[in-house]
């Protein structure tokens, strides 16, 4: 809404004096912030933390280029996580919150919906996919790729290491694996499924050993989460 001549003069002066807009001054003037909030739980395994940090690093570099800061708070449990969201919303005045490892029925999403706070989930949740913003791998497609690759190597008796974690992507991966077997006319054998526990290496290994000992025809294993990779290799 500014006259083009005036705009050109201001732009020229800004370049001459290397003017850079001050984010905090803009926040004070507008009464709102353009920051993004994120809560990192202490309960994550090493693999989960590495994956999330890599994700944050990429997100931060993109947002930083747009002068949008990322505010990150640590939390030791679910109760503290909700308090961290309260702090992000009420104190830091973030405009958007990033959520990861969404559960099938996620209390955090219920809380943010009540607060009318915008969010993006890394992984889908129980809500209809067109009712919120989310980013996720194409679980159905990647499951088909994995199963078809295993079948191409001559394996038809495939074991599956499930997880006791109730994250939505874990449930979707299991469902997609079963659907991939059905597409290839392979009978789903319930005996080929075993539980894994990210926080219990001994129990996970024992479960895998028992699975393979009791079902000697199994010649390949598919795992529901990368956190089990070392457990499975050592168990085999």
C-alpha positions in Angstrom: 0.0 0.0 0.0 3.0 2.3 -0.4 3.8 4.5 -3.4 6.3 2.7 -5.6 8.7 5.7 -5.5 8.6 5.9 -1.7 9.1 2.1 -1.6 12.2 2.2 -3.8 13.7 5.0 -1.7 13.2 3.1 1.5 14.6 -0.1 0.0 17.6 1.7 -1.3 18.3 3.2 2.1 17.8 -0.2 3.8 20.4 -1.7 1.5 22.8 1.2 1.9 22.7 1.0 5.7 22.4 -2.8 5.7 19.2 -2.7 7.7 17.8 -6.0 9.0 14.3 -6.1 10.5 14.5 -6.8 14.3 12.4 -9.9 15.1 11.8 -8.9 18.8 10.8 -5.3 17.8 8.4 -6.7 15.3 6.9 -9.0 18.0 6.5 -6.0 20.4 4.8 -3.9 17.7 2.4 -6.6 16.6 1.7 -8.4 19.9 2.3 -11.8 18.3 5.3 -13.9 17.6 6.3 -16.0 14.5 8.1 -18.6 16.5 7.6 -22.4 16.4 7.5 -24.6 19.5 8.8 -28.1 20.1 8.9 -30.3 23.2 11.6 -33.0 23.5 10.9 -35.8 26.0 13.8 -37.1 28.1 12.2 -40.6 27.8 13.3 -41.1 24.2 15.8 -43.8 23.4 19.2 -42.9 21.8 17.9 -43.8 18.3 14.8 -41.7 18.7 16.7 -38.7 19.9 19.2 -38.9 17.0 16.3 -39.1 14.5 14.4 -36.2 16.1 17.6 -34.0 16.4 18.2 -34.6 12.7 14.6 -33.6 12.0 14.9 -30.5 14.1 18.2 -29.5 12.5 16.6 -29.5 9.0 13.5 -27.7 10.2 15.5 -25.1 12.1 17.7 -24.3 9.1 14.7 -23.7 6.9 12.9 -21.6 9.5 16.0 -19.7 10.4 16.4 -18.6 6.8 12.9 -17.0 7.2 13.9 -15.4 10.6 11.4 -17.7 12.4 12.9 -19.0 15.7 12.4 -22.5 17.1 11.7 -22.7 20.8 12.5 -26.1 22.3 11.7 -27.3 25.8 12.6 -30.6 27.4 10.2 -32.7 29.4 10.8 -35.8 31.6 7.3 -37.3 31.3 3.8 -36.8 29.8 2.6 -34.5 32.7 5.6 -32.3 32.3 5.1 -32.3 28.5 1.7 -30.7 28.9 3.2 -28.0 31.2 5.9 -27.4 28.5 3.1 -26.8 26.0 1.5 -24.3 28.4 4.8 -22.5 28.6 5.2 -22.4 24.9 1.7 -21.0 24.4 1.4 -18.6 27.3 4.9 -17.4 27.9 6.7 -17.8 24.5 3.6 -17.1 22.6 4.5 -19.5 19.8 2.2 -19.5 16.8 2.8 -23.2 15.8 3.8 -26.4 17.6 5.5 -29.4 16.1 4.4 -32.8 17.4 6.2 -36.1 16.8 5.6 -39.7 17.7 1.8 -39.2 17.8 -0.2 -41.8 19.6 -3.5 -43.3 18.3 -5.4 -41.2 20.9 -3.0 -38.4 21.8 -3.7 -36.2 24.9 -1.4 -33.5 23.5 -3.6 -33.1 20.4 -6.7 -32.9 22.6 -5.0 -30.2 24.7 -3.9 -28.2 21.7 -7.3 -28.4 20.1 -8.9 -27.0 23.2 -6.4 -24.2 23.2 -7.0 -23.5 19.5 -3.3 -23.7 18.8 -2.1 -24.6 15.4 0.1 -27.7 15.1 1.8 -30.0 12.6 2.3 -33.7 13.5 5.2 -35.8 12.4 3.2 -38.9 11.9 -0.6 -39.3 11.6 -3.0 -39.4 14.5 -6.6 -40.6 15.1 -8.2 -37.5 13.4 -9.2 -37.5 9.8 -6.1 -36.7 7.7 -7.8 -33.7 6.1 -8.6 -32.1 9.5 -5.1 -31.2 10.5 -1.6 -30.7 9.1 0.8 -33.6 9.1 3.9 -35.0 7.5 4.6 -38.7 7.3 6.3 -41.4 5.2 4.0 -43.2 2.9 3.7 -46.2 5.2 1.5 -48.3 2.9 3.8 -47.8 0.0 7.0 -48.4 2.0 5.5 -51.6 3.5 4.7 -52.9 0.0 8.3 -52.1 -1.1 9.8 -54.0 1.9 7.5 -57.1 1.5 8.0 -57.3 -2.3 11.8 -57.0 -1.9 11.8 -59.8 0.7 9.6 -62.0 -1.5 11.9 -61.4 -4.5 14.7 -62.9 -2.4 12.7 -66.2 -2.1 11.4 -65.6 1.5 7.7 -66.4 2.0 7.7 -67.0 5.8 8.3 -63.6 7.2 8.4 -62.9 10.9 7.4 -59.5 12.3 8.8 -57.7 15.3 6.0 -55.5 16.7 6.4 -52.9 19.4 4.7 -52.3 22.7 4.8 -48.6 22.0 1.3 -47.2 21.1 2.5 -44.7 18.6 0.2 -44.4 15.6 2.9 -45.1 13.0 3.7 -48.4 14.8 0.0 -49.5 14.5 -0.1 -48.3 10.8 3.1 -50.2 10.0 1.7 -53.5 11.4 -1.6 -53.0 9.6 0.2 -52.2 6.3 2.5 -55.2 6.6 -0.6 -57.5 7.0 -2.2 -55.8 4.0 1.0 -56.3 2.0 1.0 -60.0 2.7 -2.7 -60.3 1.7 -2.0 -58.5 -1.6 0.6 -61.2 -2.4 -1.8 -64.0 -1.4 0.3 -64.9 1.6 -1.5 -66.3 4.6 -1.1 -64.2 7.8 0.3 -66.4 10.5 -0.3 -65.0 14.0 2.5 -67.2 15.3 5.0 -65.1 13.2 4.4 -62.0 15.2 6.4 -61.1 18.3 6.5 -58.1 20.7 9.6 -56.0 21.0 10.4 -53.6 23.9 12.6 -50.5 23.2 13.4 -50.2 26.9 14.0 -53.9 27.5 16.8 -55.4 25.3 16.9 -58.7 27.2 13.2 -59.4 26.9 13.1 -58.4 23.2 16.0 -60.7 22.3 14.4 -63.6 24.2 11.1 -63.1 22.4 12.9 -63.1 19.0 14.9 -66.2 19.9 11.8 -68.0 20.9 10.0 -66.9 17.8 12.7 -68.3 15.6 13.2 -71.5 17.6 9.4 -72.3 17.5 9.0 -71.4 13.9 12.1 -72.7 12.1 10.5 -72.0 8.7 10.9 -68.3 9.2 13.7 -67.0 7.0 13.3 -63.2 7.2 12.3 -60.7 9.8 10.7 -57.3 9.3 10.8 -54.9 12.2 8.3 -52.2 13.2 10.9 -49.7 14.3 14.6 -48.9 13.7 15.1 -48.9 17.5 15.0 -52.7 17.4 17.7 -53.1 14.7 20.6 -54.0 17.0 18.4 -56.2 19.2 17.3 -58.2 16.2 20.7 -58.6 14.7 22.2 -59.8 18.0 19.3 -62.1 18.7 19.7 -63.7 15.2 
